[in-house]
Amino acid sequence: MITESEKISKWLIENKIAYINDFNISIRSWLKAGGIIRTYITPKDEQETIKVVNFLNSEKYDYKILGNLSNIIIRDGVIFTPILNLSKLNQINQKLYIDKLELKVDAGVSIPRFANYVMKQEYSGTESLLGIPGSVGGGIYMNASCYGSGLTDYLASIKSINAKGEIIVRDKKDAKLEWRKSIYHENEDIIISAIFQFPTSQKKNIDIIKSKSEKIKFHRKKIQESDRPNLGSLFATKNLYSDIKFKSVKLFILYIFFKLMQIMINNKIYKKIDLLTFRKKINKVYRKCFQIDTDNYFSLSDKTINCLINNGSQKANDAIKTVYSIKKIVGEKIKLENIILDKIK
Ligand SMILES: Cc1cc2nc3c(=O)[nH]c(=O)nc-3n(C[C@H](O)[C@H](O)[C@H](O)COP(=O)(O)OP(=O)(O)OC[C@H]3O[C@@H](n4cnc5c(N)ncnc54)[C@H](O)[C@@H]3O)c2cc1C
């Protein structure tokens, strides 16, 4: 008997739609862990995407859209759910008006490429997005931001495909954009492109734009994990240290000590250690509070406790176990930013 995956592959071949059989997540994801996606479909344009959605719907197959795998942990083993990926929808089209620069950006364009494109047109507003490795589709879904600037700051509208295969165009105001959240968390539509508008007031000298982006890059490297595979922030919060301070007496004392030392080091009252080395040491204590052994493959970064790192394992199930055990201590109120697909079929 022909399996579901074989049936999908047969249809894709007949319809000349590109797909990868046995896509290895542990090679492609930013965490470098996870199983094998049996059918990873990469349509070439909007029409093909709609065709695939209509086919999967007509056959009543569940499916999932994934971007650059920079914010998601997917379980080990074989994933039979067909996965759509829009990396081939990667055009940026520009229209220049008297009062604005308008860009139509496909969902598969990477956020750094989009940010660079805007910078090259000598518009400011995307400099801080250079370090976010997601796709524009994934970035709108997550309402990604960094250093006070968001991907959706200059967003005007979003085009998506709903579960019935219909095209929906939403104004930014209707996208329910919140901290690391959007309407697409509720409806699971597939974002296919977006319109961004940069007013001429954002036009700046290229040297100013470059200098801003260099400063952010330098700061980012200092405070964010850059040595080990990771997915950026684990929890959707601006200050995990503060959020968990009332969870136990130990965490409270640790937080007060951390704050005091930070003030003393910043004001050069305490000079025996620099801030980075101190953070490294205190994060080690935090890891102990989270009961993460030094020999755990999945751990928290030396630079920040809000970042899961991979010390060399391909087993996403271990990563998921570690995340859930940390989550138990952190509590229900603080939501995970990294998405976990542990139940996907
Ligand atoms: C080193 C590093 C640094 C990071 N820094 C930041 C940062 O500073 N700020 C920040 O906000 N994030 C950061 N992130 C997290 C991540 O890059 C963002 O969340 C990004 O928006 C995820 O995009 P993606 O394409 O990788 O999505 P994926 O991880 O592939 O998927 C994430 C979610 O988006 C959904 N999705 C993806 N594409 C679409 C689409 N076309 N339509 C509908 N839904 C879709 C998926 O279904 C999934 O639920 C960082 C990650 C890494 C690895």
The ligand as a MOL file (V3000), in Angstrom:
LIG
                    3D

  0  0  0     0  0            999 V3000
M  V30 BEGIN CTAB
M  V30 COUNTS 53 58 0 0 0
M  V30 BEGIN ATOM
M  V30 1 C 21.7540 33.6640 16.4460 0
M  V30 2 C 20.3270 34.0780 16.5310 0
M  V30 3 C 20.0050 35.3730 16.9180 0
M  V30 4 C 18.6690 35.7720 17.0000 0
M  V30 5 N 18.3680 37.0540 17.3730 0
M  V30 6 C 17.0940 37.4680 17.4140 0
M  V30 7 C 16.7790 38.8250 17.7670 0
M  V30 8 O 17.6380 39.6430 18.0360 0
M  V30 9 N 15.4710 39.1840 17.7910 0
M  V30 10 C 14.4680 38.3100 17.4910 0
M  V30 11 O 13.2950 38.6990 17.5070 0
M  V30 12 N 14.7470 37.0150 17.1650 0
M  V30 13 C 16.0160 36.5770 17.1100 0
M  V30 14 N 16.3040 35.2800 16.7730 0
M  V30 15 C 15.2080 34.3250 16.5400 0
M  V30 16 C 14.7510 34.1290 15.0730 0
M  V30 17 O 15.7440 34.4720 14.1420 0
M  V30 18 C 13.4610 34.9030 14.8030 0
M  V30 19 O 12.4230 34.5000 15.6600 0
M  V30 20 C 12.9760 34.7240 13.3370 0
M  V30 21 O 11.9160 35.5990 13.1310 0
M  V30 22 C 12.5360 33.2990 13.0110 0
M  V30 23 O 12.3850 33.2070 11.6000 0
M  V30 24 P 12.5750 31.8250 10.8160 0
M  V30 25 O 12.3410 32.0840 9.3820 0
M  V30 26 O 13.8450 31.2040 11.1820 0
M  V30 27 O 11.3630 30.9970 11.4100 0
M  V30 28 P 11.3720 29.4550 11.8920 0
M  V30 29 O 12.2650 29.3180 13.0650 0
M  V30 30 O 11.5940 28.5590 10.7450 0
M  V30 31 O 9.8660 29.3180 12.3690 0
M  V30 32 C 9.4000 30.0540 13.4640 0
M  V30 33 C 7.8750 30.1360 13.3830 0
M  V30 34 O 7.5190 30.9740 12.2990 0
M  V30 35 C 6.5520 30.3320 11.4930 0
M  V30 36 N 6.7910 30.7430 10.1060 0
M  V30 37 C 7.9610 30.7200 9.4210 0
M  V30 38 N 7.7790 31.1710 8.1760 0
M  V30 39 C 6.4670 31.4900 8.0650 0
M  V30 40 C 5.6380 31.9950 7.0150 0
M  V30 41 N 6.1240 32.2760 5.8050 0
M  V30 42 N 4.3200 32.1710 7.2680 0
M  V30 43 C 3.7940 31.8980 8.4720 0
M  V30 44 N 4.5130 31.4100 9.4970 0
M  V30 45 C 5.8340 31.2140 9.3100 0
M  V30 46 C 6.8200 28.8340 11.6710 0
M  V30 47 O 5.6630 28.0670 11.3960 0
M  V30 48 C 7.2130 28.7770 13.1260 0
M  V30 49 O 6.0650 28.6530 13.9450 0
M  V30 50 C 17.6260 34.8510 16.6980 0
M  V30 51 C 17.9670 33.5440 16.3010 0
M  V30 52 C 19.2960 33.1610 16.2170 0
M  V30 53 C 19.6250 31.7690 15.7640 0
M  V30 END ATOM
M  V30 BEGIN BOND
M  V30 1 1 1 2
M  V30 2 1 2 3
M  V30 3 2 2 52
M  V30 4 2 3 4
M  V30 5 1 4 5
M  V30 6 1 4 50
M  V30 7 2 5 6
M  V30 8 1 6 7
M  V30 9 1 6 13
M  V30 10 2 7 8
M  V30 11 1 7 9
M  V30 12 1 9 10
M  V30 13 2 10 11
M  V30 14 1 10 12
M  V30 15 2 12 13
M  V30 16 1 13 14
M  V30 17 1 14 15
M  V30 18 1 14 50
M  V30 19 1 15 16
M  V30 20 1 16 17
M  V30 21 1 16 18
M  V30 22 1 18 19
M  V30 23 1 18 20
M  V30 24 1 20 21
M  V30 25 1 20 22
M  V30 26 1 22 23
M  V30 27 1 23 24
M  V30 28 2 24 25
M  V30 29 1 24 26
M  V30 30 1 24 27
M  V30 31 1 27 28
M  V30 32 2 28 29
M  V30 33 1 28 30
M  V30 34 1 28 31
M  V30 35 1 31 32
M  V30 36 1 32 33
M  V30 37 1 33 34
M  V30 38 1 33 48
M  V30 39 1 34 35
M  V30 40 1 35 36
M  V30 41 1 35 46
M  V30 42 1 36 37
M  V30 43 1 36 45
M  V30 44 2 37 38
M  V30 45 1 38 39
M  V30 46 1 39 40
M  V30 47 2 39 45
M  V30 48 1 40 41
M  V30 49 2 40 42
M  V30 50 1 42 43
M  V30 51 2 43 44
M  V30 52 1 44 45
M  V30 53 1 46 47
M  V30 54 1 46 48
M  V30 55 1 48 49
M  V30 56 2 50 51
M  V30 57 1 51 52
M  V30 58 1 52 53
M  V30 END BOND
M  V30 END CTAB
M  END
